[in-house]
Amino acid sequence: MMFDGINLLAAGGAAVASFIIGAIWYGVLGKAWMKAAGLTEEQTRPNSVTMIIAFLCQVVMAIVFAGIIYHTGEVTVRAGIISAIMVWIGIVMTTQIINHRFQNQPWALTAIDGGHWLLVLLVQAVVIGLLSPFVIA
């Protein structure tokens, strides 16, 4: 299923994979993240609405990212990884650094959140690169 050169099934798979990776990332680094964010365990318990919003944002992100990769001229794992690193350095980390500095958040929070988004982009890049050649009419 294609939309303007974007394989929507690949993007959907990328969204699911990156959502799962995010759960694992914060499952492992949850205590360090809570400490860096200055939050208690009770404050960080997500409700179902928050989880749905987070997943929908991952879907939008994967579709837009698939479009970015598509516009490089070839949808491959290599093009995806290069795009992921460029988007992470030039957009994700710059905004995270600016926001966290104005919020007086510790660098540890920036590192944990930034690492998460790098992993998300890399996972999406690999899934999109692997699945995009398979088009279902």
trRosetta pair geometry for C-beta under 8 A, 3 or more apart (Angstrom, degrees):
i j d omega theta_ij theta_ji phi_ij phi_ji
1 7 7.2 102 71 -161 55 59
1 8 4.7 -52 103 49 104 111
1 9 5.5 109 38 -30 96 97
1 135 7.7 179 4 -162 22 68
1 136 5.6 -17 -26 73 68 90
1 137 7.8 102 -80 -157 52 9
2 5 6.8 15 -174 -92 112 9
2 6 6.6 141 -159 69 66 41
2 7 5.9 -38 -99 -95 73 53
2 8 7.0 179 -109 -5 18 87
2 135 5.9 -8 -46 -140 112 113
3 6 5.1 -28 68 61 79 97
3 8 5.5 60 2 -52 110 111
3 63 8.0 -9 69 -153 130 111
4 67 7.3 14 102 -113 113 105
5 67 7.4 98 83 -122 101 66
5 70 4.5 125 129 -173 116 143
6 10 7.9 -136 175 60 67 107
6 11 6.2 23 167 -38 109 133
6 63 6.2 69 162 -158 152 72
6 66 4.5 98 -145 116 103 119
6 67 5.3 -38 -75 -72 128 73
6 70 5.8 -98 -79 -34 70 149
7 10 3.8 55 96 11 114 115
7 11 6.6 164 91 -13 60 83
7 66 6.8 -126 47 -168 67 141
7 75 7.5 145 3 143 111 164
7 128 7.4 153 58 -151 106 74
7 131 6.4 -163 111 120 142 88
7 132 4.4 176 14 -129 137 64
7 134 7.3 91 -154 71 150 61
7 135 6.3 -118 -110 -97 109 73
8 11 5.4 -51 -144 39 37 113
8 12 6.2 42 153 -22 67 103
8 63 7.1 8 -121 -110 73 101
9 12 5.5 -49 -145 36 33 113
9 13 6.4 35 153 -18 63 104
9 131 6.6 -125 109 158 89 127
9 134 7.6 -74 85 97 131 98
9 136 6.3 54 -17 23 152 117
10 13 5.7 -53 -149 38 31 112
10 14 6.3 35 150 -22 64 106
10 66 6.4 129 97 -117 107 136
10 127 6.5 158 -172 137 76 81
10 128 4.9 94 150 -129 115 55
10 130 7.8 169 -136 73 109 61
10 131 3.6 169 -110 96 91 111
10 132 4.6 -4 -59 -71 172 62
10 134 7.6 138 -65 56 103 87
11 14 5.5 -52 -147 36 32 115
11 15 6.5 37 152 -23 64 102
11 59 7.3 78 142 -161 99 62
11 62 4.3 139 -169 130 77 102
11 63 4.6 66 -176 -84 152 58
11 65 7.7 150 -126 61 95 85
11 66 4.5 -81 -83 -20 105 148
11 128 6.5 36 -82 -102 56 103
12 15 5.6 -50 -149 31 33 113
12 16 6.6 30 154 -16 64 103
12 59 6.9 9 -111 -129 62 94
12 62 7.2 152 -66 105 19 146
13 16 5.8 -54 -148 37 33 109
13 17 6.1 30 155 -16 67 109
13 127 5.0 -158 115 177 101 125
13 131 5.4 104 51 -25 149 170
14 17 5.8 -56 -142 40 29 110
14 18 6.0 22 161 -14 65 111
14 62 4.1 156 91 -142 112 124
14 65 7.3 -133 136 76 152 125
14 66 7.0 171 23 -60 154 107
14 123 7.1 144 -154 122 74 78
14 124 4.0 70 -176 -137 118 73
14 127 4.0 170 -89 84 74 128
14 128 5.0 6 -66 -50 142 86
14 131 7.7 -144 -43 37 88 132
15 18 6.1 -60 -142 41 25 104
15 19 6.2 28 157 -23 62 109
15 55 7.1 83 162 -172 110 71
15 58 4.3 124 -154 127 84 96
15 59 4.4 29 -123 -88 159 54
15 61 7.3 133 -105 62 88 87
15 62 4.1 -110 -59 -2 83 148
15 124 7.6 44 -64 -109 41 105
16 19 5.8 -57 -148 34 28 112
16 20 6.5 25 155 -16 63 107
17 20 5.9 -58 -152 37 30 110
17 21 6.3 30 152 -19 66 108
17 123 5.1 -157 127 161 110 116
17 124 7.2 165 76 -81 109 51
17 127 5.0 170 28 -61 152 149
18 21 5.4 -49 -142 38 36 114
18 22 6.3 43 155 -24 65 102
18 58 5.5 -177 86 -156 112 119
18 61 7.6 -98 91 91 157 127
18 62 6.8 -176 18 -73 135 111
18 119 8.0 148 -139 119 82 75
18 120 4.3 70 -160 -149 116 79
18 121 8.0 61 -119 -49 134 24
18 123 4.8 157 -87 86 76 124
18 124 5.1 -3 -55 -56 134 92
18 127 7.8 -118 -35 14 88 141
19 22 5.7 -52 -152 33 29 114
19 23 6.7 32 149 -20 61 102
19 54 7.2 121 -129 127 101 98
19 55 5.4 26 -112 -113 146 80
19 58 4.9 -156 -66 35 95 177
20 23 5.7 -52 -153 32 34 112
20 24 6.6 31 150 -16 66 104
21 24 5.6 -54 -150 38 34 111
21 25 6.1 40 150 -25 67 106
21 119 5.7 -154 152 140 129 112
21 120 6.4 172 85 -92 123 59
21 123 5.0 -159 -15 -47 160 165
22 25 5.4 -49 -143 33 32 116
22 26 6.3 14 164 -2 66 106
22 54 7.8 -150 106 166 153 125
22 58 7.7 -129 -2 -90 144 134
22 116 6.0 64 -125 -168 81 110
22 119 7.8 157 -79 92 59 114
22 120 6.1 25 -66 -83 101 109
23 26 6.5 -63 -143 47 25 96
23 27 5.9 35 153 -29 62 112
24 27 5.3 -55 -143 34 28 118
24 28 6.4 23 159 -14 64 105
25 28 6.2 -65 -157 38 24 103
25 29 6.1 -23 164 24 64 113
25 115 7.4 179 -158 112 128 96
25 116 4.9 135 134 -112 155 89
25 119 6.1 159 -80 67 139 155
26 29 6.0 -68 -122 64 35 83
26 30 5.1 72 164 -80 69 80
26 33 6.1 -35 -137 9 85 161
26 116 7.0 26 -53 -105 88 135
27 30 6.0 -6 -132 -30 17 117
29 32 4.9 -59 -168 51 77 113
29 33 5.3 84 129 -31 90 102
29 112 5.5 180 150 -143 142 113
30 33 5.6 -58 -143 38 27 112
30 34 6.2 28 159 -20 66 104
30 44 7.5 152 -165 126 99 151
31 34 5.8 -50 -146 34 31 111
31 35 6.4 30 154 -18 63 105
32 35 5.8 -54 -149 37 31 112
32 36 6.2 28 154 -16 66 109
32 108 6.9 -117 169 167 98 121
32 112 6.3 176 111 -89 106 140
33 36 5.8 -58 -145 41 30 108
33 37 5.9 17 159 -9 67 114
33 109 7.1 90 -146 -122 62 71
33 112 4.9 -173 -94 147 86 156
33 113 7.6 108 -131 -57 108 75
34 37 6.0 -64 -140 47 26 103
34 39 4.9 -101 -150 74 74 85
34 40 6.9 54 -174 -137 122 9
34 41 6.5 -6 -128 -74 161 56
34 44 5.8 -97 -100 -22 105 152
35 38 7.6 27 178 -72 28 36
35 108 7.8 -31 96 111 95 145
36 105 7.2 58 158 180 86 96
36 106 5.2 -118 -152 63 84 116
36 108 4.1 -136 -109 100 126 106
36 109 3.8 173 144 -66 117 79
36 112 6.1 158 44 10 157 137
37 44 7.9 104 79 -83 143 122
37 105 7.2 -10 -114 -141 53 116
37 109 5.5 115 -70 -114 66 125
39 43 4.4 -128 -167 86 98 129
39 44 5.2 101 131 -51 133 104
40 43 4.7 98 53 5 76 103
40 44 7.2 -161 90 -2 42 91
41 44 6.1 -71 -150 43 31 103
41 45 7.1 50 153 -46 65 91
42 45 6.1 -34 -156 -3 35 113
46 50 4.3 -128 -161 87 97 130
46 51 5.3 112 134 -54 130 87
46 54 7.5 -26 -153 -11 152 140
47 50 5.2 98 53 9 68 103
47 51 7.3 -134 100 -3 36 91
48 51 5.6 -56 -147 38 36 112
48 52 6.3 38 154 -21 68 104
49 52 5.7 -53 -148 36 31 111
49 53 6.4 32 153 -17 65 106
50 53 5.7 -54 -147 38 31 111
50 54 6.2 33 153 -21 65 106
51 54 5.6 -51 -145 36 31 114
51 55 6.4 30 155 -17 64 105
52 55 5.8 -55 -148 37 30 109
52 56 6.3 29 154 -17 65 107
53 56 5.8 -56 -145 38 30 110
53 57 6.3 33 154 -20 64 106
54 57 5.8 -55 -151 35 29 112
54 58 6.6 32 149 -21 63 103
55 58 5.4 -51 -152 32 37 114
55 59 6.6 41 149 -22 66 99
56 59 5.4 -46 -151 30 37 115
56 60 6.6 37 151 -16 66 101
57 60 5.7 -50 -148 38 35 111
57 61 6.1 39 151 -21 65 107
58 61 5.5 -53 -144 38 31 116
58 62 6.2 33 156 -21 65 106
58 120 7.6 -117 -126 -158 99 124
59 62 5.9 -55 -147 35 27 109
59 63 6.5 25 156 -16 63 106
60 63 5.9 -58 -149 37 30 109
60 64 6.2 23 157 -12 66 110
61 64 6.0 -61 -146 42 27 106
61 65 5.9 25 157 -18 66 113
61 120 7.6 -1 129 150 149 125
61 124 7.3 -99 124 -93 99 163
62 65 5.7 -54 -138 41 27 111
62 66 6.2 34 157 -23 63 104
62 124 5.3 -147 -114 -138 83 122
62 128 7.2 -180 -167 -67 88 116
63 66 5.7 -51 -148 33 28 113
63 67 6.7 30 150 -18 60 104
64 67 5.5 -54 -156 34 35 115
64 68 6.6 38 147 -22 66 101
65 68 5.4 -46 -149 31 38 114
65 69 6.5 37 152 -16 66 101
65 83 7.3 136 -168 128 84 126
65 84 7.7 40 -162 -90 126 76
65 87 7.2 -77 -120 -15 97 176
65 121 6.9 -162 -132 -133 147 79
65 124 5.4 41 99 135 154 140
65 125 7.5 -95 159 -72 125 66
65 128 6.9 -148 112 -35 100 159
66 69 5.7 -52 -148 38 33 110
66 70 6.2 40 150 -25 64 106
66 75 7.4 24 -163 -130 77 127
66 124 7.9 -111 -55 169 76 105
66 128 5.0 -160 -102 -136 88 136
66 132 7.2 163 -149 -91 108 120
67 70 5.4 -50 -144 34 32 117
67 71 6.4 28 157 -17 64 106
68 71 6.0 -61 -152 37 28 108
68 72 7.4 40 147 -32 59 94
68 83 5.5 144 123 -170 109 134
68 87 6.8 60 141 -70 166 132
69 72 5.8 -43 -165 10 40 115
69 75 5.4 81 129 -120 109 78
69 79 5.6 113 -160 121 89 105
69 80 5.0 2 -118 -94 138 72
69 83 5.1 -137 -90 20 74 165
69 125 7.0 154 -86 -127 137 75
69 128 5.9 130 38 122 161 139
69 129 7.3 -120 -173 -71 151 80
69 132 7.9 -140 107 -54 131 159
70 75 5.5 -7 -92 -70 62 110
72 75 7.9 128 52 -78 100 49
72 79 4.7 170 89 -166 147 120
72 82 7.6 120 -134 81 158 117
72 83 6.1 -114 -47 -67 139 119
73 79 7.6 -149 60 -122 70 146
74 79 5.3 171 85 -38 82 152
75 79 6.5 -114 -124 70 23 136
75 80 7.3 48 -163 -55 62 99
75 128 6.6 -97 -170 147 107 94
75 129 6.4 -165 160 -113 69 54
75 132 4.2 -78 131 113 136 162
75 133 7.5 -177 90 -54 105 65
76 79 4.7 95 50 11 81 100
76 80 6.7 -140 93 -6 42 90
76 129 5.1 36 159 -149 28 106
77 80 5.5 -59 -149 39 30 116
77 81 6.3 29 156 -21 67 105
77 125 6.7 91 -154 142 56 86
77 126 5.5 29 -134 -124 102 58
77 129 3.4 147 -73 124 50 153
77 130 6.2 40 -70 -51 106 74
78 81 6.0 -54 -147 34 28 107
78 82 6.5 25 156 -14 63 107
78 129 7.3 135 14 -140 43 147
79 82 5.9 -56 -148 40 31 110
79 83 6.1 31 153 -18 65 110
79 129 6.9 158 54 -104 81 112
80 83 5.6 -58 -146 40 29 111
80 84 6.1 34 154 -25 66 106
80 124 7.4 -148 -174 110 119 66
80 125 3.0 150 148 -164 105 84
80 126 6.6 -174 102 -52 141 30
80 128 5.5 157 -110 72 139 106
80 129 4.2 -116 0 -49 138 114
81 84 5.4 -49 -144 32 32 115
81 85 6.5 30 157 -17 64 103
81 122 6.4 35 -121 -132 79 79
81 125 5.0 134 -69 139 47 149
81 126 7.3 46 -67 -64 93 74
81 129 7.7 -20 -24 -33 79 154
82 85 6.1 -55 -151 35 30 107
82 86 6.4 25 154 -15 64 110
83 86 5.8 -60 -147 41 31 109
83 87 6.0 27 158 -16 68 109
83 125 6.5 168 64 -111 96 116
84 87 6.0 -57 -142 40 26 106
84 88 6.0 27 157 -21 63 111
84 118 7.5 97 157 -158 104 58
84 121 3.7 148 -150 142 98 106
84 122 5.1 132 149 -78 160 51
84 124 7.1 153 -98 66 118 92
84 125 4.2 -78 -39 -44 129 139
85 88 5.7 -56 -144 37 28 113
85 89 6.2 19 161 -12 65 108
85 118 7.9 37 -107 -143 57 96
85 121 7.9 167 -51 115 33 133
86 89 6.2 -57 -141 41 27 102
86 90 5.7 -3 171 6 65 121
87 90 6.5 -68 -128 53 20 94
87 91 5.2 -33 -169 33 63 119
87 92 6.4 59 137 -15 74 103
87 121 6.0 -170 77 -138 118 146
88 91 7.4 -44 -85 53 8 77
88 92 4.7 -36 -138 42 48 127
88 93 6.0 51 158 -21 66 101
88 114 7.8 102 -174 -171 100 83
88 117 6.3 156 -126 118 94 97
88 118 4.9 66 -142 -102 150 76
88 121 5.4 -148 -61 38 107 158
89 92 7.7 29 -6 49 14 86
89 93 5.7 -22 -134 30 32 128
89 94 7.7 53 152 -30 44 92
90 93 7.9 62 11 44 14 91
90 94 6.4 -14 177 -9 30 127
91 94 6.4 -62 -136 37 12 106
91 95 6.4 2 167 -9 55 112
92 95 6.4 -70 -154 39 22 102
92 96 6.2 17 156 -17 64 113
92 114 6.9 134 133 -134 105 74
92 117 4.7 -172 -172 132 144 144
92 118 7.5 178 93 -64 150 63
92 121 7.3 -125 -25 -38 154 139
93 96 5.4 -54 -139 40 35 112
93 97 5.9 36 161 -21 69 105
93 114 5.3 54 -106 -136 87 121
93 117 7.9 -174 -61 78 66 130
94 97 6.0 -54 -145 36 27 109
94 98 6.4 25 157 -15 62 108
95 98 5.8 -55 -145 39 32 110
95 99 6.0 27 159 -15 67 110
96 99 6.0 -59 -143 42 27 107
96 100 5.9 17 164 -11 65 114
96 110 5.5 131 143 -142 109 85
96 113 5.9 -179 -142 102 133 118
96 114 5.3 174 96 -78 165 93
96 117 7.4 -162 -52 18 141 148
97 100 6.2 -60 -139 43 23 104
97 101 6.1 22 162 -19 62 111
97 110 6.1 61 -94 -145 59 139
98 101 6.1 -61 -147 35 24 107
98 102 6.5 14 160 -10 63 110
99 102 6.2 -64 -149 42 28 104
99 103 6.0 13 158 -8 66 116
99 105 7.9 10 120 18 74 130
100 103 5.6 -62 -138 48 31 106
100 105 4.0 -82 -157 59 86 117
100 106 7.9 -64 177 62 118 25
100 107 7.7 115 133 -100 139 39
100 109 6.0 177 -133 91 131 111
100 110 4.7 -143 47 -73 170 102
100 113 7.9 172 -66 45 132 138
101 104 7.5 30 -178 -77 32 34
101 105 7.7 -76 -57 42 22 78
105 109 4.6 -72 162 59 118 145
105 110 6.8 133 104 -43 112 85
106 109 5.3 108 66 0 74 96
106 110 7.6 -136 109 2 48 87
107 110 5.2 -52 -153 38 46 115
107 111 6.2 49 149 -22 73 102
108 111 5.7 -53 -148 36 32 112
108 112 6.3 29 155 -17 66 106
109 112 5.9 -54 -144 38 31 108
109 113 6.0 19 162 -7 67 112
110 113 6.2 -60 -139 47 25 102
110 114 5.5 24 162 -19 64 119
111 114 5.8 -55 -132 43 21 110
111 115 6.0 26 162 -22 60 108
112 115 6.0 -55 -148 34 23 111
112 116 6.6 28 151 -22 59 105
113 116 5.5 -51 -154 31 34 116
113 117 6.6 25 154 -13 66 104
114 117 5.9 -57 -148 38 33 105
114 118 6.4 36 153 -20 66 104
115 118 5.7 -52 -147 35 33 112
115 119 6.3 33 154 -17 65 106
116 119 5.8 -61 -153 38 29 110
116 120 6.3 31 151 -22 66 106
117 120 5.3 -45 -142 34 37 117
117 121 6.3 36 158 -17 66 103
118 121 6.0 -57 -150 38 29 108
118 122 6.3 26 154 -17 65 109
119 122 5.8 -57 -144 39 30 109
119 123 6.2 30 157 -18 66 107
120 123 6.0 -58 -147 37 26 108
120 124 6.2 24 156 -15 63 109
121 124 5.7 -55 -144 40 30 111
121 125 6.1 37 153 -26 64 106
122 125 5.5 -50 -147 32 31 116
122 126 6.5 29 156 -17 64 103
123 126 6.0 -55 -149 36 31 108
123 127 6.3 24 156 -13 66 109
124 127 5.9 -59 -142 42 30 107
124 128 5.8 26 161 -15 67 112
125 128 6.1 -59 -141 42 23 106
125 129 5.9 21 160 -18 61 115
126 129 5.8 -59 -143 40 25 111
126 130 6.1 18 161 -14 63 112
127 130 6.0 -61 -143 41 26 105
127 131 5.8 -2 169 3 66 118
128 131 6.5 -68 -130 50 22 93
128 132 5.6 35 172 -43 64 112
129 132 6.4 -36 -126 14 17 114
130 133 8.0 -73 169 20 29 97
131 134 5.7 -65 -167 39 58 109
